[in-house]
Amino acid sequence: MGPVLLDLQLDARADRSLIRARELAGAGAAGLFTFEGPHDVFLPLAAVAGRVDADLMTNVAIAMPRSPMHLAHTAWDLQLMSGGRFRLGLGSQIRPHIEKRYGARWSPPAARMREIVLAVSAILRSWQDGTRLEFRGEHTTHTLMPPTFVPGPNPFGLPPILLGALGPLMTRTAAEVADGLLVMPFHSHRHFHERTLPAVAEGLARAGRPAADFAVHPQAIVAMGRTDAEVSGARAGVRALLAFYGSTPSYLPVLEVEGWADLQLELNRLSKTGDIAAMVALVDDTMLDTIAVAGTPEQCAAEIHRRFGGVPGVDRVCCYFPGYDPPADQVAALAAALGTSVTA
């Protein structure tokens, strides 16, 4: 496996993001990403664009509540502000969040995301090439683009559009219409190779696209440290996150492929009672080591290389450190180890 770049989460508020971004880039991060959590997904990237030596990405921006026109304008501007270093990562979210948190309309997610990606692409291409905007879909139509509202060609080219996916339908959709796939961090080596990659191959075949035209960006939940005490503390944070993910029905396929489908049902039941301690206790070491990546920086890098080595389109990985903040020297060691070619 060739060198792999390290992407890290820019988890600060927009008013603190520049300091944090410089810390992460200084520790070896080649890219920074935000997710749609307690703060806006785009504003921290706007605050650091052009001011830090790193690629920038949303991972992910929830697409269903937003107009493709809004997404296109924001992506165009961040691509300009970052000097061509922005990637638009989009995701669908689950129905209760779309309807009850965002107050938006739900529809079958794979078909809806396909349309959103195609619509954003059509808008960006119309600006870049000067062609007439003529997109008509089931959920959105874009046929009006007066010259007053055209930003014109982006001098840095168009930003790639990536789609987050776990199940085969959304993964095939990503391979058919997006520029790349964001592999959800809750996964295993077996699920990635037996479920994700075949769905990618099917989607590329349907679209008549070569694998070389499609980027695959794996994500990893990492429990990292130099001492037993550091790794143990990191594993505790990872264990809690895995319990949360595992309780969600959307992640059943990962546990199912490992023979742990019943565990998902029990985690889901406990989540409804609020018994977090019992949920965490169900995540044993075998499950943690199967889904997450644990050990020293060098051991974590070796496991990431093992899981994703030899896969076309994999040249970077997004790493999460849930519940703990590893020292900068350990992050730098992880980045250095990932950046070393490995012969399997």
Residue, then its C-alpha position, 0 to 999 in steps of 0.5 A: m500500500g502506498p503512502v496515505l494522508l491523514d485527515l483529522q476532525l476540526d472540532a472547534r467552534a468557528d471563533r476558535s477554529l483557526i488556532r485548532a486548525r493550525e495545531l492539527a496541521g502542525a501535528g501532521a494532518a494533511g486535511l481537516f474535516t467538519f461534521e454537522g453536530p453542535h456547530d455549523v458544518f461550513l463556517p469553521l472551514a470558511a474561517v480557516a480557508g486560505r489560512v492553514d496548509a491543509d485540505l478542507m472537507t465537510n464530513v458530512a453536510i446533511a444534504m436533504p434539508r438544503s437546496p442544491m443551489h445553496l450547496a453549490h454556492t457554498a462549495w464554489d466559495l470555499q473552493l475559491m477561498s481555500g485555493g482549490r483545496f475543498r471537498l464537499g462531503l454530503g450525507s443523508q441522515i435518518r428520518p427522525h432527524i430530517e423530519k423532527r430536527y431539521g423540519a424537512r421532508w423525508s424521501p427514500p434517501a439513496a434516490r434523493m441523494r443521487e438527485i442532490v449530487l447530480a443537481v449540485s454538479a449541474i449547477l457547478r458545471s453551468w457556472q464553470d462552462g457557461t452552459r444553460l442550467e437545465f436540471r429537472g428532477e423529482h424533488t428539485t428543479h433548476t432551470l433559472m440562472p440569470p447572469t446576475f447570479v452566476p459567479g463564473p468559472n472557478p479559477f481552481g476548478l470545481p470541488p469534488i463531491l463525495l457521498g457518505a454511505l454504509g449500505p449497498l444502495m447508497t454505496r452504489t449510488a455514490a459510485e455512480v454519481a459522486d466523485g468519491l465515497l466516504v466510508m462510514p467509520f463504524h465498519s470492519h475489515r470484513h464489511f469493507h471488503e465483502r459489502t462496501l467494495p462489491a457495491v462500489a464495483e457495481g456502481l462503477a460498472r453501472a455508470g461505465r466509470p473506471a475505478a481510477d476516476f473514483a476516490v475511496h476515503p476510509q474512516a477509522i475510529v482510533a484508540m491510540g497511545r504510547t503506554d498501556a494506561e493511555v491506550s486503555g483510556a482511549r479504548a474507553g472513549v472508543r467503547a462508548l462511541l461504538a455502543f452508540y453506533g451499534s445501537t442504531p439500526s442503520y449500522l446493523p449490517v456491520l454487526e450482522v456480517e460479523g455475526w453480532a446481529d443480536l447484539q445490535l437489538e440489545l444495544n438498541r433496547l438499552s438505548k431506549t431505557g437510557d442504560i448507557a453503562a450496560m450498553v458500553a459493557l456489551v462492547d467487548d474487546t473483540m468487538l472493539d478491535t474488529i471495528a476500531v483501530a487500537g494501539t501505538p501510532e505505528q500499530c494503528a497505522a499498520e492496521i489501517h494499511r492492512r484494512f485498506g491496502g491495495v484498494p484503488g482510490v484510497d490515498r487518505v484516511c479520516c481518523y477520529f479520537p472519541g473522548y480523548d485528545p492524543p498528544a501532538d507527537q503521537v498524531a505526528a507519529l501516526a501521520a508519519a507511519l501512514g505516509t510510509s509505503v507498506t508491502a503487504 
